[in-house]
Amino acid sequence: MWFRNDLRIGDNPALKAACEFANDHGSKVRAVYIVTPEQWQRHHVAPMQIDFIRRHLNLLAQSLGALGIPLDVLYGQVFDDSASLLADYVNEHTIGAIFAGKEPEINEQRRDESLIAAGFNLTLLQQDCLLVPGSVLNLSGDMYKVFTPFSKKWKQITASMHIVPLSAPGPIDSAISQIAPITFDCAMRSSEAWQAGEGAAKRILDTFLSQDVEHYQALRDFPAVEGTSRLSPYLALGVISARQCVASVLQRFPEALVDDTSPAKTWLNEIIWREFYRHLLVAFPKLSMGHNFNALGDGIKWRNDKNEFAAWCEGRTGYPLVDAAMRQLNQTGWMHNRLRMLVASFLTKHLLVDWRWGEQYFRQQLIDGDLAANNGGWQWSAGTGCDAQPYFRVFSPLSQSAKFDPNCEFIKRFVPELSEVPNKAIHEIKCSAVYEASKVDLFAAPELEGKSATYPAPIVEHSFARQRAIEVLSALKKP
């Protein structure tokens, strides 16, 4: 069993198939995970996510050990090393068959195709989505390019199925008592703020569905509130599956697929968005290679000012909610979803920085980094993607802060230099005449006399930036 982004023993089709194959042939099962630090670097995998992988591998080794399955970690550098590493491993342990879960990204698919072409007996099983990519098609037999009809068809298909996650396999051999710790020799950042393990992921899901999902639609846009499930890091590594999530939803809310008034509808839609972006990645491999989904995006003249990009990365744009969001990302390795949309819109539209710069920076920081969701979200925000936000719709950072953080709880948590500033002043920060980042004392107004907070002037005035964005991004206008 070759583990990749499916670090679980429950609802794991490849692991189940490997164990059934072993039982049918009177043989045993071994498990491998291949560490490729240079490939991770090329894919901009966050050091915190690498540490999360390491922690989950150690827990996975314990779970597999209880089933009598040893987990061996093979150390390479890039995907191309997989062939020689597996060849040596197969010879050493007389392996008759290899089972693994399919992955939607193009480099991963090419790696698997090359291994099969080289003669490896590699069986790939769908584990990443509830519905197999390529199975949700329009009447012409093509992949949907708009979410709403995809969602309707996805629900229609899913409603006709009996959604039951696969149970964990039974023991294959006597339990393994001595399991050596797994370590990585590459840059990592502590992920200890997040619980690790399948059990933890299931508890988080169960708690969310039993206590919070009914308030999800009302609270999910407010970053100061714990209103989201926070399951994304576990889904990204396959510690929990989409099928397990959907099955749990339907167990509590059996009407969720067919009744638009179901309390679970909004959160279920997030799972469907995840499937949509993964199906797109398979249908359009260019998305894995940094291309605009909409070819008209190739005509955009991005400004790509490195100093302004650095100000955005560091949370010093002069727009409090944007800066609080970026500091949350930098400090915690996670960002609230409403804020991901805001900061992506700000970078691509207010600053006219290529969405690929932001996508890469996110990937380098996020504990839940995932190409399909990251690419889909960034291209949606930039207006270059499939079913994208229109290029002429530009979020106002101050309107967003007044609406979604009215009491400035979130802002003051991550931008403490504003802690003594009245909320109204934060939501009405004025821009300096110079459209560039500069340290100034914004709070010298008479009503704030005596406040010592200094904060960067807004990097650009909103109305000016909005008009400029509409002009530059009009390259996306259909001829």
Secondary structure, 3 states (H helix, E strand, C coil): CEECCCCCCCCCHHHHHHHHHHHHHCCCCCEEEEECHHHHHHCCCCHHHHHHHHHHHHHHHHHHHHCCCCEEEEECCCHHHHHHHHHHHHHHHCCCCEEEECCCCHHHHHHHHHHHHCCCCEEEECCCCCCCCCCCECCCCCECCCHHHHHHHHHHHHHCCCCCCCCCCCCCCCCCCCCCCCCCCCCCCCCCCCCCCHHHHHHHHHHHHHHHHHHHHHHCCCCCCCCCCCCHHHHHCCCCCHHHHHHHHHHHCCCCCCCCCCCCHHHHHHHHHHHHHHHHHHHCHHHHHCCCCCHHHHHCCCCCCHHHHHHHHHCCCCCHHHHHHHHHHHHHCCCCHHHHHHHHHHHHHHCCCCHHHHHHHHHHHCCCCCHHHHHHHHHHHHCCCCCCCCCCCCCCHHHHHHHHCCCCHHHHHHCHHHCCCCHHHHHCCCCCCCCCCCEECCCCCHHHCCCCCCEECCCCCHHHHHHHHHHHHHHHCCC
